[in-house]
Amino acid sequence: MNGFSVAFQSGGILLREGLEAMLVISALAGFLKRGGASGAPLKMLYAGALAAIALSIAGAVVMAMFLNGAHDDRIEAAIMLAAAALMLYMSGWLFLKQDPRAWQAEMKKMAEKALASRAAEAMALIAFLAVLREGAETVLFLHALAGSSGGWSMSLIGGLIGAGVILVGVFVAMQWLALHLPLRPFFLATSALLFVMALRFVAGAVQEFQEQGLIGVHDAPLPDWITAFGFNPNWESVAIPGLIAVVALVSTLVMRMKAQQAAAPSPAE
């Protein structure tokens, strides 16, 4: 295996496994910065991601040394479902906070509380679970690549550095967009990103349960654009996330209508 091939494969592994987590973290970091919460909440977000990286490496070492690289698909599915639930919660929260005037008024109330501890804690946990979902697999894939290519060569490490630069570029680009986009479009875009990522995580959990024989598999002639988003071509992989999406959308819209009705001025008597 030549050096270019090893570098390409190692970089591809890091990009493939890390891009989704990076998008989530950068979107949430941009949201926090737009809200003026550059202190404790932002540190919590990054701490959650770093803790997941450390745990992923530790878990991968244990699996490689003591479990021959084996892992429990059910645990991975549970992590994905937990991450999806938090992403759906945060997606709805951002959607409900999209009104710039209401947001500015609320920010004044939140100033002393560093952006509401509940939201900050949820974001930190999302970062932790999103990175944990990808981190262990990344380390294990790289371990396998190193074993089949003669060790941790300069080519392998060079590929990781190149992929890392690209991921940092994605982060910087999203931070720039976060600071320059109008508030409402940015909130809506971040809400939509988290919503789509949550559905992908649900579809991934369904796949893990299918591999364990806990959920059936019925093939479906799905169009290519659906499978390109990470959904497997079977009815379960689409129906279960689809049902969750409908419930989440309806409940969020109902809450928004109630909030608008509560904020509307009372008719003159």
QUIWOTA-V126136 format. One record per residue. N is the residue number from 1. RES is the residue in one small letter. PSI is psi as a letter, one per 20 degrees, with the letter a starting at -180 (999 if undefined). BURIAL is b if it has 24 or more other C-alpha atoms within 12 Angstrom, else e. Layout:
# QUIWOTA-V126136
n=N res=RES psi=PSI burial=BURIAL
n=N res=RES psi=PSI burial=BURIAL
This chain:
# QUIWOTA-V126136
n=1 res=m psi=o burial=e
n=2 res=n psi=r burial=e
n=3 res=g psi=h burial=e
n=4 res=f psi=g burial=e
n=5 res=s psi=g burial=e
n=6 res=v psi=g burial=b
n=7 res=a psi=g burial=b
n=8 res=f psi=g burial=b
n=9 res=q psi=g burial=b
n=10 res=s psi=g burial=b
n=11 res=g psi=h burial=b
n=12 res=g psi=h burial=b
n=13 res=i psi=g burial=b
n=14 res=l psi=g burial=b
n=15 res=l psi=g burial=b
n=16 res=r psi=g burial=b
n=17 res=e psi=h burial=b
n=18 res=g psi=i burial=b
n=19 res=l psi=g burial=b
n=20 res=e psi=g burial=b
n=21 res=a psi=h burial=b
n=22 res=m psi=g burial=b
n=23 res=l psi=g burial=b
n=24 res=v psi=g burial=b
n=25 res=i psi=g burial=b
n=26 res=s psi=h burial=b
n=27 res=a psi=g burial=b
n=28 res=l psi=h burial=b
n=29 res=a psi=g burial=b
n=30 res=g psi=h burial=b
n=31 res=f psi=g burial=b
n=32 res=l psi=g burial=b
n=33 res=k psi=h burial=b
n=34 res=r psi=h burial=b
n=35 res=g psi=i burial=b
n=36 res=g psi=j burial=b
n=37 res=a psi=m burial=b
n=38 res=s psi=j burial=e
n=39 res=g psi=d burial=e
n=40 res=a psi=g burial=b
n=41 res=p psi=h burial=b
n=42 res=l psi=h burial=b
n=43 res=k psi=h burial=b
n=44 res=m psi=g burial=b
n=45 res=l psi=g burial=b
n=46 res=y psi=h burial=b
n=47 res=a psi=h burial=b
n=48 res=g psi=g burial=b
n=49 res=a psi=g burial=b
n=50 res=l psi=h burial=b
n=51 res=a psi=h burial=b
n=52 res=a psi=h burial=b
n=53 res=i psi=g burial=b
n=54 res=a psi=g burial=e
n=55 res=l psi=h burial=b
n=56 res=s psi=g burial=b
n=57 res=i psi=g burial=b
n=58 res=a psi=g burial=e
n=59 res=g psi=h burial=b
n=60 res=a psi=h burial=b
n=61 res=v psi=g burial=b
n=62 res=v psi=g burial=e
n=63 res=m psi=h burial=e
n=64 res=a psi=h burial=b
n=65 res=m psi=h burial=e
n=66 res=f psi=h burial=e
n=67 res=l psi=j burial=e
n=68 res=n psi=k burial=e
n=69 res=g psi=j burial=e
n=70 res=a psi=q burial=e
n=71 res=h psi=r burial=e
n=72 res=d psi=o burial=e
n=73 res=d psi=h burial=e
n=74 res=r psi=h burial=e
n=75 res=i psi=g burial=e
n=76 res=e psi=g burial=b
n=77 res=a psi=h burial=b
n=78 res=a psi=h burial=b
n=79 res=i psi=g burial=b
n=80 res=m psi=h burial=b
n=81 res=l psi=h burial=b
n=82 res=a psi=g burial=b
n=83 res=a psi=g burial=b
n=84 res=a psi=g burial=b
n=85 res=a psi=g burial=b
n=86 res=l psi=h burial=b
n=87 res=m psi=g burial=b
n=88 res=l psi=g burial=b
n=89 res=y psi=g burial=b
n=90 res=m psi=h burial=b
n=91 res=s psi=g burial=b
n=92 res=g psi=h burial=b
n=93 res=w psi=g burial=b
n=94 res=l psi=h burial=b
n=95 res=f psi=g burial=b
n=96 res=l psi=h burial=b
n=97 res=k psi=j burial=b
n=98 res=q psi=i burial=b
n=99 res=d psi=o burial=b
n=100 res=p psi=h burial=e
n=101 res=r psi=g burial=e
n=102 res=a psi=h burial=e
n=103 res=w psi=g burial=b
n=104 res=q psi=h burial=e
n=105 res=a psi=g burial=e
n=106 res=e psi=h burial=e
n=107 res=m psi=h burial=e
n=108 res=k psi=h burial=e
n=109 res=k psi=h burial=e
n=110 res=m psi=i burial=e
n=111 res=a psi=g burial=e
n=112 res=e psi=i burial=e
n=113 res=k psi=j burial=e
n=114 res=a psi=l burial=b
n=115 res=l psi=l burial=b
n=116 res=a psi=o burial=e
n=117 res=s psi=h burial=e
n=118 res=r psi=g burial=e
n=119 res=a psi=g burial=b
n=120 res=a psi=g burial=b
n=121 res=e psi=h burial=b
n=122 res=a psi=g burial=b
n=123 res=m psi=g burial=b
n=124 res=a psi=h burial=b
n=125 res=l psi=h burial=b
n=126 res=i psi=g burial=b
n=127 res=a psi=g burial=b
n=128 res=f psi=g burial=b
n=129 res=l psi=h burial=b
n=130 res=a psi=g burial=b
n=131 res=v psi=h burial=b
n=132 res=l psi=h burial=b
n=133 res=r psi=g burial=b
n=134 res=e psi=h burial=b
n=135 res=g psi=g burial=b
n=136 res=a psi=g burial=b
n=137 res=e psi=g burial=b
n=138 res=t psi=g burial=b
n=139 res=v psi=g burial=b
n=140 res=l psi=g burial=b
n=141 res=f psi=g burial=b
n=142 res=l psi=h burial=b
n=143 res=h psi=g burial=b
n=144 res=a psi=g burial=b
n=145 res=l psi=g burial=b
n=146 res=a psi=h burial=b
n=147 res=g psi=h burial=e
n=148 res=s psi=i burial=e
n=149 res=s psi=j burial=e
n=150 res=g psi=k burial=e
n=151 res=g psi=a burial=e
n=152 res=w psi=n burial=e
n=153 res=s psi=r burial=b
n=154 res=m psi=h burial=e
n=155 res=s psi=g burial=b
n=156 res=l psi=g burial=b
n=157 res=i psi=h burial=b
n=158 res=g psi=h burial=b
n=159 res=g psi=h burial=b
n=160 res=l psi=g burial=b
n=161 res=i psi=g burial=e
n=162 res=g psi=g burial=b
n=163 res=a psi=h burial=b
n=164 res=g psi=h burial=b
n=165 res=v psi=g burial=e
n=166 res=i psi=g burial=e
n=167 res=l psi=h burial=b
n=168 res=v psi=h burial=e
n=169 res=g psi=g burial=e
n=170 res=v psi=g burial=b
n=171 res=f psi=g burial=b
n=172 res=v psi=g burial=e
n=173 res=a psi=g burial=e
n=174 res=m psi=h burial=b
n=175 res=q psi=h burial=b
n=176 res=w psi=g burial=e
n=177 res=l psi=h burial=b
n=178 res=a psi=h burial=b
n=179 res=l psi=i burial=b
n=180 res=h psi=h burial=e
n=181 res=l psi=q burial=e
n=182 res=p psi=q burial=e
n=183 res=l psi=g burial=b
n=184 res=r psi=g burial=b
n=185 res=p psi=h burial=e
n=186 res=f psi=g burial=b
n=187 res=f psi=g burial=b
n=188 res=l psi=g burial=b
n=189 res=a psi=g burial=b
n=190 res=t psi=g burial=b
n=191 res=s psi=g burial=b
n=192 res=a psi=g burial=b
n=193 res=l psi=g burial=b
n=194 res=l psi=h burial=b
n=195 res=f psi=g burial=b
n=196 res=v psi=g burial=b
n=197 res=m psi=h burial=b
n=198 res=a psi=g burial=b
n=199 res=l psi=h burial=b
n=200 res=r psi=h burial=b
n=201 res=f psi=h burial=b
n=202 res=v psi=g burial=b
n=203 res=a psi=h burial=b
n=204 res=g psi=h burial=b
n=205 res=a psi=g burial=b
n=206 res=v psi=g burial=b
n=207 res=q psi=g burial=b
n=208 res=e psi=g burial=b
n=209 res=f psi=h burial=b
n=210 res=q psi=h burial=e
n=211 res=e psi=h burial=e
n=212 res=q psi=i burial=e
n=213 res=g psi=j burial=e
n=214 res=l psi=h burial=e
n=215 res=i psi=p burial=e
n=216 res=g psi=r burial=e
n=217 res=v psi=o burial=e
n=218 res=h psi=o burial=e
n=219 res=d psi=q burial=e
n=220 res=a psi=p burial=e
n=221 res=p psi=m burial=e
n=222 res=l psi=q burial=e
n=223 res=p psi=q burial=e
n=224 res=d psi=h burial=e
n=225 res=w psi=h burial=e
n=226 res=i psi=g burial=e
n=227 res=t psi=h burial=e
n=228 res=a psi=h burial=e
n=229 res=f psi=j burial=e
n=230 res=g psi=j burial=b
n=231 res=f psi=p burial=b
n=232 res=n psi=q burial=b
n=233 res=p psi=m burial=b
n=234 res=n psi=q burial=b
n=235 res=w psi=h burial=b
n=236 res=e psi=h burial=b
n=237 res=s psi=h burial=b
n=238 res=v psi=g burial=b
n=239 res=a psi=g burial=b
n=240 res=i psi=g burial=b
n=241 res=p psi=h burial=b
n=242 res=g psi=g burial=e
n=243 res=l psi=g burial=e
n=244 res=i psi=h burial=b
n=245 res=a psi=g burial=b
n=246 res=v psi=g burial=e
n=247 res=v psi=g burial=e
n=248 res=a psi=g burial=b
n=249 res=l psi=g burial=b
n=250 res=v psi=g burial=e
n=251 res=s psi=h burial=e
n=252 res=t psi=g burial=b
n=253 res=l psi=h burial=e
n=254 res=v psi=g burial=e
n=255 res=m psi=h burial=e
n=256 res=r psi=g burial=e
n=257 res=m psi=h burial=e
n=258 res=k psi=g burial=e
n=259 res=a psi=g burial=e
n=260 res=q psi=h burial=e
n=261 res=q psi=h burial=e
n=262 res=a psi=h burial=e
n=263 res=a psi=i burial=e
n=264 res=a psi=q burial=e
n=265 res=p psi=q burial=e
n=266 res=s psi=q burial=e
n=267 res=p psi=q burial=e
n=268 res=a psi=p burial=e
n=269 res=e psi=999 burial=e
